Protein backbone atom coordinates (compact mmCIF):
# COMPACT_ATOMS: atom_id res chain seq x y z
CA UNK A 1 0.00 0.00 0.00
CA UNK A 2 2.78 2.45 0.88
CA UNK A 3 4.55 1.75 -2.42
CA UNK A 4 1.34 2.58 -4.26
CA UNK A 5 1.01 5.79 -2.26
CA UNK A 6 4.64 6.73 -3.02
CA UNK A 7 4.15 6.03 -6.73
CA UNK A 8 0.83 7.75 -7.27
CA UNK A 9 0.80 10.49 -4.61
CA UNK A 10 0.93 13.12 -7.35
CA UNK A 11 -2.53 12.01 -8.56
CA UNK A 12 -3.91 12.36 -5.03
CA UNK A 13 -2.36 15.85 -4.74
CA UNK A 14 -3.82 16.94 -8.10
CA UNK A 15 -7.24 15.64 -7.06
CA UNK A 16 -7.06 17.50 -3.75
CA UNK A 17 -5.93 20.71 -5.45
CA UNK A 18 -8.89 20.56 -7.86
CA UNK A 19 -11.31 19.72 -5.05
CA UNK A 20 -10.11 22.63 -2.91
CA UNK A 21 -10.30 25.07 -5.82
CA UNK A 22 -13.89 24.01 -6.59
CA UNK A 23 -14.85 24.43 -2.93
CA UNK A 24 -13.15 27.85 -2.90
CA UNK A 25 -15.25 28.96 -5.86
CA UNK A 26 -18.36 28.36 -3.74
CA UNK A 27 -17.10 29.87 -0.47
CA UNK A 28 -14.98 32.81 -1.74
CA UNK A 29 -13.20 33.31 1.57
CA UNK A 30 -9.63 32.27 0.59
CA UNK A 31 -9.47 29.39 3.10
CA UNK A 32 -9.65 26.58 0.57
CA UNK A 33 -7.44 28.51 -1.84
CA UNK A 34 -4.71 28.56 0.80
CA UNK A 35 -5.17 24.82 1.39
CA UNK A 36 -5.01 24.21 -2.38
CA UNK A 37 -1.73 26.12 -2.55
CA UNK A 38 -0.49 24.09 0.42
CA UNK A 39 -1.45 20.93 -1.50
CA UNK A 40 0.58 22.26 -4.40
CA UNK A 41 3.52 22.42 -1.97
CA UNK A 42 2.90 18.76 -1.12
CA UNK A 43 2.84 17.94 -4.84
CA UNK A 44 6.15 19.73 -5.39
CA UNK A 45 7.66 17.90 -2.39
CA UNK A 46 6.55 14.61 -3.96
CA UNK A 47 8.03 15.52 -7.33
CA UNK A 48 11.44 16.20 -5.76
CA UNK A 49 11.33 12.78 -4.08
CA UNK A 50 10.11 13.37 -0.54
CA UNK A 51 8.33 10.43 1.15
CA UNK A 52 4.52 10.59 1.52
CA UNK A 53 4.63 11.61 5.19
CA UNK A 54 7.00 14.51 4.38
CA UNK A 55 4.67 15.61 1.58
CA UNK A 56 1.80 15.82 4.08
CA UNK A 57 3.96 17.81 6.53
CA UNK A 58 5.00 20.24 3.76
CA UNK A 59 1.39 20.65 2.59
CA UNK A 60 0.16 21.27 6.13
CA UNK A 61 2.96 23.73 6.94
CA UNK A 62 2.49 25.73 3.72
CA UNK A 63 -1.30 25.80 4.19
CA UNK A 64 -1.00 26.94 7.80
CA UNK A 65 1.50 29.68 6.96
CA UNK A 66 -0.68 30.96 4.13
CA UNK A 67 -3.82 30.89 6.29
CA UNK A 68 -2.13 32.84 9.05
CA UNK A 69 0.04 35.24 7.05
CA UNK A 70 -1.51 35.80 3.63
CA UNK A 71 -5.27 35.31 4.06
CA UNK A 72 -5.95 38.19 6.56
CA UNK A 73 -4.34 40.90 4.39
CA UNK A 74 -6.10 39.53 1.31
CA UNK A 75 -9.48 39.68 3.05
CA UNK A 76 -8.77 43.20 4.30
CA UNK A 77 -7.76 44.33 0.83
CA UNK A 78 -10.83 42.71 -0.70
CA UNK A 79 -13.17 44.57 1.67
CA UNK A 80 -11.37 47.90 1.32
CA UNK A 81 -13.30 50.46 -0.66
CA UNK A 82 -16.65 48.77 -0.05
CA UNK A 83 -19.83 50.78 -0.03
CA UNK A 84 -19.77 52.76 3.25
CA UNK A 85 -23.44 53.66 2.96
CA UNK A 86 -25.62 52.26 5.70
CA UNK A 87 -28.49 50.07 4.62
CA UNK A 88 -31.56 48.37 6.02
CA UNK A 89 -32.16 49.06 9.72
CA UNK A 90 -28.78 50.79 10.16
CA UNK A 91 -29.85 53.49 7.71
CA UNK A 92 -32.94 54.28 9.80
CA UNK A 93 -31.21 54.78 13.15
CA UNK A 94 -30.89 58.48 13.96
CA UNK A 95 -33.23 59.44 11.13
CA UNK A 96 -35.58 62.34 11.82
CA UNK A 97 -39.30 62.31 11.16
CA UNK A 98 -42.59 63.74 12.26
CA UNK A 99 -45.68 62.28 13.91
CA UNK A 100 -48.60 61.55 11.56
CA UNK A 101 -51.13 60.66 14.23
CA UNK A 102 -51.00 60.69 18.04
CA UNK A 103 -47.99 58.67 19.19
CA UNK A 104 -48.23 56.80 22.48
CA UNK A 105 -45.84 54.42 24.23
CA UNK A 106 -47.68 51.59 22.46
CA UNK A 107 -48.87 52.83 19.06
CA UNK A 108 -48.84 55.53 16.40
CA UNK A 109 -47.38 56.41 13.01
CA UNK A 110 -44.46 58.56 11.90
CA UNK A 111 -43.22 59.73 8.54
CA UNK A 112 -39.44 59.64 8.34
CA UNK A 113 -37.29 62.12 6.44
CA UNK A 114 -36.58 59.46 3.80
CA UNK A 115 -40.32 59.40 2.94
CA UNK A 116 -41.17 56.08 4.64
CA UNK A 117 -44.18 55.83 6.92
CA UNK A 118 -43.66 53.56 9.92
CA UNK A 119 -45.71 52.23 12.77
CA UNK A 120 -44.01 53.71 15.81
CA UNK A 121 -44.02 53.99 19.56
CA UNK A 122 -42.33 56.28 22.05
CA UNK A 123 -39.16 54.84 23.58
CA UNK A 124 -39.54 53.65 27.18
CA UNK A 125 -36.25 55.42 27.97
CA UNK A 126 -37.82 58.90 27.80
CA UNK A 127 -40.56 60.63 29.73
CA UNK A 128 -43.77 58.75 29.03
CA UNK A 129 -46.00 61.20 27.22
CA UNK A 130 -48.01 61.22 24.06
CA UNK A 131 -46.64 63.06 21.06
CA UNK A 132 -49.06 65.06 18.96
CA UNK A 133 -49.37 65.25 15.18
CA UNK A 134 -46.52 67.23 13.58
CA UNK A 135 -44.02 66.85 16.46
CA UNK A 136 -40.50 65.98 15.40
CA UNK A 137 -38.99 62.65 16.44
CA UNK A 138 -35.73 60.72 16.06
CA UNK A 139 -35.53 56.98 15.48
CA UNK A 140 -33.52 55.26 18.23
CA UNK A 141 -34.16 51.62 17.30
CA UNK A 142 -36.27 49.30 15.21
CA UNK A 143 -38.29 46.58 16.92
CA UNK A 144 -39.62 44.26 14.22
CA UNK A 145 -41.70 46.51 11.99
CA UNK A 146 -42.02 49.29 14.58
CA UNK A 147 -39.80 52.33 14.88
CA UNK A 148 -38.96 53.25 18.47
CA UNK A 149 -38.65 57.04 18.62
CA UNK A 150 -37.85 59.88 20.99
CA UNK A 151 -38.89 63.52 20.69
CA UNK A 152 -36.36 65.56 18.70
CA UNK A 153 -34.60 68.42 20.44
CA UNK A 154 -35.95 71.92 19.93
CA UNK A 155 -32.69 73.05 18.32
CA UNK A 156 -32.82 70.48 15.49
CA UNK A 157 -34.03 71.74 12.10
CA UNK A 158 -37.68 71.07 11.32
CA UNK A 159 -38.33 68.35 8.75
CA UNK A 160 -40.84 69.53 6.19
CA UNK A 161 -44.22 67.75 6.27
CA UNK A 162 -43.68 66.31 2.77
CA UNK A 163 -41.02 64.06 4.33
CA UNK A 164 -38.11 65.38 2.26
CA UNK A 165 -34.96 66.23 4.11
CA UNK A 166 -33.43 69.60 3.14
CA UNK A 167 -30.59 67.85 1.26
CA UNK A 168 -33.08 65.83 -0.81
CA UNK A 169 -35.34 68.72 -1.78
CA UNK A 170 -34.99 70.10 -5.27
CA UNK A 171 -34.24 73.78 -4.99
CA UNK A 172 -35.29 76.30 -7.61
CA UNK A 173 -32.34 77.51 -9.66
CA UNK A 174 -32.25 81.09 -10.96
C-alpha positions, -999 to +999 in steps of 0.1 A: +000+000+000+028+025+009+045+018-024+013+026-043+010+058-023+046+067-030+042+060-067+008+078-073+008+105-046+009+131-073-025+120-086-039+124-050-024+158-047-038+169-081-072+156-071-071+175-037-059+207-055-089+206-079-113+197-051-101+226-029-103+251-058-139+240-066-148+244-029-132+278-029-153+290-059-184+284-037-171+299-005-150+328-017-132+333+016-096+323+006-095+294+031-096+266+006-074+285-018-047+286+008-052+248+014-050+242-024-017+261-026-005+241+004-014+209-015+006+223-044+035+224-020+029+188-011+028+179-048+062+197-054+077+179-024+065+146-040+080+155-073+114+162-058+113+128-041+101+134-005+083+104+012+045+106+015+046+116+052+070+145+044+047+156+016+018+158+041+040+178+065+050+202+038+014+207+026+002+213+061+030+237+069+025+257+037-013+258+042-010+269+078+015+297+070-007+310+041-038+309+063-021+328+090+000+352+071-015+358+036-053+353+041-059+382+066-043+409+044-061+395+013-095+397+030-088+432+043-078+443+008-108+427-007-132+446+017-114+479+013-133+505-007-166+488-001-198+508+000-198+528+032-234+537+030-256+523+057-285+501+046-316+484+060-322+491+097-288+508+102-299+535+077-329+543+098-312+548+132-309+585+140-332+594+111-356+623+118-393+623+112-426+637+123-457+623+139-486+616+116-511+607+142-510+607+180-480+587+192-482+568+225-458+544+242-477+516+225-489+528+191-488+555+164-474+564+130-445+586+119-432+597+085-394+596+083-373+621+064-366+595+038-403+594+029-412+561+046-442+558+069-437+536+099-457+522+128-440+537+158-440+540+196-423+563+221-392+548+236-395+537+272-363+554+280-378+589+278-406+606+297-438+588+290-460+612+272-480+612+241-466+631+211-491+651+190-494+652+152-465+672+136-440+669+165-405+660+154-390+627+164-357+607+161-355+570+155-335+553+182-342+516+173-363+493+152-383+466+169-396+443+142-417+465+120-420+493+146-398+523+149-390+532+185-386+570+186-378+599+210-389+635+207-364+656+187-346+684+204-359+719+199-327+730+183-328+705+155-340+717+121-377+711+113-383+683+088-408+695+062-442+678+063-437+663+028-410+641+043-381+654+023-350+662+041-334+696+031-306+678+013-331+658-008-353+687-018-350+701-053-342+738-050-353+763-076-323+775-097-323+811-110 
